[in-house]
Amino acid sequence: MQTDNEKMLQEIVQNTEMGKNTLDELMGLTHDQRLKDEMMRQKREYRRINQAAHTALDAIGAEAQGQSAAARMSVSMGIRTRTMMDKSTRNLATMLAEGSGQGVLDCKRAEKDYPSASPGARKLCQELSEFQSSAEETWREFV
């Protein structure tokens, strides 16, 4: 049975993978260099937090379970649908802002759902939430 600590760390892994995968997919759709640069910067931060969660899971003897294939496909299909007719910077930035906002909500939900997670896991979750909140504001500047 998974502990609150493991569950929170798994949520962080899945949340950061969603961010990285979405950025990867959207990066190829824009010609706006400023937007691409910001995507790369944020992708590095998602990767850093993801690696920290993997390391913490390894330390407790748990294996990271990232995004499922079904979740990845669902996100990919949603992106294709929403960008089929509009690959503008504004549309991509709007989608990214919405995704960052959802990520913040997912972190807040994890904080409430796993109250006995370790201080380290809670700190990492808070760090991810703060990063995504800041990212949401950054994407809004492109809208």
N, C-alpha and C positions, 0 to 999 in steps of 0.2 A: 504494500500500500504506500502511495506517495505521501510524503509529508507536505505541509504548507510551504516549507522552504523549497522543496523540489518543484512543486506545482508553480510557485511564483517564478522560479528560474526558467522553467519550461515556457511560461507565458512570455518572458523576456526574449527567449530565443525565437519564439514564433513571431513576436511583434517586430523584432529587428530583421528577421528574414523577410517578412512582408515588406518592410521599408526598402531593404536592399533590392529585392526582386522587382518591386514596382519602379524604383529608380532605374534599374537596368533596362527595363522594358521601355520606359518613357524617354530615356536618354537618346535612343536611336531615332526618335520621332521629331526632334527639334533641331533647328539650325541656329538657334539663339545661343551664342557662346556664353553669355552671362548666365543664362539658365543652366546650361550644361556644367559650367564651373561650379555653381551652387549644388547641383545634383551630385557631382563628384565629391564635394566637401562633405555633404550630408551622408553619402554612401560610406565614406571613411569612418564617420562617427558611428553609424549603425554597425559597421564591421567591428569596431573597437568594443562597443557594448556587447555585441553578440559573442565575441571571443571571451570577454570577462564572464558572461553567463555560462559558456561552455566550460571554462576553467573551474568555476564554482561547482558545476554539476559533476565534473570529473572528481573534484575534491571530496564529494560526498558519495562517490561510487555510483552515480547515476549517468545514464546515457541521454544526451540531448535528443529530443524528438522535435525536429523542425516542422515547418509547414507541410501539410499533407499534399500529395499530388493533386487531389481534388481541389484543395484551397488554392494552390498555385494556378490550376487551370481556370478556376472561377475568376480569379483576379485578372488573369490574362485575357479572358473573354470579355470581361467588363471594360478593360482598357481598350481593347480593339473596337468594341461597340461605341464607346464614348469618343474615340478619336478617328473613327472612320471618315467623318465629314469635316472634322475640325482639329487640326494639329497645331493650332495657334499657341503661342506662349501663354496667352490668357487662359485658354482651356486647360492646358497641361498644369499650369500653376494652380488653377482652381481645384483640379483633381488631387494634386499633391497636398494642398491645404486641407481638403476634406479628409484625406488619408491620415495626415498628421493629427488632425483633431480626433479621429477615431482611435488612433494610437494612444493619445492622452487618456481618452475614456477607458480604453482597455487596461491601461496602467492603474487608473483609479479603481476600477473594478477589482483588479488583482489585489490591490492593497486592502480592500474591504473583505474579499473572499478568503485571503490567506493571512489572517491576523497573527499567527504564530510563526511566520517566516522569520528567518534570521535577520539580524540588523544589517548584515552585508547584502542580503538579497533585497531587503526593503530599500536600502540606499541605492542600489543599482536600478531598481524599479523607479525610484524617485528621479534619479539622474536621467533615465530614458524619458520619463514624463516631461521633465523640464526641457530636454533637448527637443522633443516633438512639439511642445508648446512654442518654443522659440522658432522652430522650423515652420510652423503654421503661419506665424507672423511674417517670416521671410517670404514665404510663397505668396502671401497676400500682397506684398509689394510688387510682384510681377503681374498681378491682376489689374 
